[in-house]
Amino acid sequence: MKAAFCTNYGEPEVLKIVLTDKPIPREDEVLIRIHASAVNSADVRVRGLDVEGFMKIVMRFVLGFTKPRKPILGTTFAGVISEIGKNVTKFKKGDEVFGMTGFKFGTHAEYIALKETDVIVNKPKNASFEEASAIIFGGSTAYHFLMKADIEKKSKMKILIYGATGAVGTSAVQIAKYFNSDVTAVCSDEGKELVTSLSADDVIIYSKEDFTKNGKRYDLIFDAIGKLNRKMVKSSLTERGIFSTVGGFEVASETTTQLLFLKDLFDKNKLKAVIDKIYSLDDIIEAHRYVDTKRKKGNVVIKVV
Ligand SMILES: NC(=O)c1ccc[n+]([C@@H]2O[C@H](COP(=O)([O-])OP(=O)(O)OC[C@H]3O[C@@H](n4cnc5c(N)ncnc54)[C@H](OP(=O)(O)O)[C@@H]3O)[C@@H](O)[C@H]2O)c1
């Protein structure tokens, strides 16, 4: 099968398209023919070992000292079950699924073998494979942080989403709107049209207005790109206001519950897949280059089939 191997840490050119053995599913595994994946901020961070100081050493311990121990990057996929192990009961051949692999990576390839108990669910009925692969990373992260802030239990929360046009941000805006929150999106001039199309109630252009100085207060400030800290936003929070960020040490969980939620939202037309660009697997270097700019709007999809 064809796969994109990360042969070193460094610039996108360390990625090479390689022909490698198709995995053989074990008794409790399914083999998935991947139709689409995405290049997420996590992939480019791993490839470039893009973390500060001491964290570089931690990352080398976790991921591999001189190059990633798991050479095929990619953590999200949408595809079709092409084989099942003899003990598999949850899925059958031909099922259309989507899922995430976390630190197992391996989705920038034509096939992947995973346990049936891994984070795999039937994909949204009305989603193309590209759309399904695009809603996973940002959707699951936004769900994790917003649920921790109890968004589900509080009605009409006033929420400010900083970095509203990234993968996490575009999902956060939509999930917050689903829970009837009043959403203020902070983005660039370029992103205004996008966040408005996702039904943000108010838009603040970061180059024109500093939200920490406009006198408005929010019940939740969610920093979806990890550029803020509590001290910076304290004066913009209500008395019991919460500050939440993707930029701390907290790592979002990855669960089937999250995927079932995203599937349900997509099928109810409450969640759009925001796709900026689509590349083929052969063009993985260009895809990484684009995600490296940190300016993508929503998601960058890899069309494998
Ligand atoms: N803790 C966790 O478990 C976890 C999980 C997932 C992701 N993350 C982290 O979350 C961050 C976001 O991930 P992502 O995939 O959503 O990133 P992304 O899609 O690459 O975010 C890019 C977006 O950020 C916007 N942006 C850049 N600078 C901005 C600024 N100063 N103010 C407002 N918006 C700005 C860009 O728009 P403009 O260029 O138009 O401004 C662009 O649309 C990454 O650092 C990632 O590592 C953490």
The ligand as an ORCA input file, in Angstrom:
! r2SCAN-3c Opt
* xyz 0 1
  N      -4.598     20.553     24.064
  C      -5.060     19.752     23.142
  O      -5.468     18.613     23.400
  C      -5.102     20.220     21.701
  C      -5.843     19.504     20.767
  C      -5.906     19.975     19.456
  C      -5.239     21.132     19.126
  N      -4.484     21.766     20.048
  C      -3.769     23.010     19.704
  O      -4.732     23.939     19.341
  C      -4.181     24.900     18.479
  C      -5.162     25.155     17.358
  O      -5.289     24.018     16.557
  P      -5.999     24.122     15.146
  O      -5.764     22.841     14.467
  O      -7.386     24.610     15.293
  O      -5.096     25.263     14.464
  P      -5.199     25.861     13.034
  O      -6.387     25.347     12.319
  O      -3.874     25.713     12.383
  O      -5.414     27.431     13.381
  C      -5.168     28.348     12.428
  C      -6.164     29.491     12.548
  O      -5.786     30.369     13.621
  C      -6.069     31.706     13.220
  N      -5.183     32.633     13.932
  C      -3.835     32.716     13.837
  N      -3.386     33.704     14.651
  C      -4.470     34.243     15.262
  C      -4.649     35.268     16.234
  N      -3.638     35.969     16.729
  N      -5.897     35.531     16.661
  C      -6.963     34.836     16.187
  N      -6.853     33.854     15.264
  C      -5.610     33.550     14.802
  C      -5.759     31.700     11.731
  O      -6.518     32.691     11.082
  P      -5.807     34.041     10.538
  O      -4.501     33.641      9.950
  O      -6.787     34.576      9.548
  O      -5.659     34.893     11.738
  C      -6.204     30.301     11.283
  O      -7.526     30.284     10.795
  C      -2.828     24.323     18.017
  O      -1.804     25.021     18.695
  C      -2.880     22.893     18.486
  O      -1.602     22.401     18.799
  C      -4.419     21.349     21.343
*
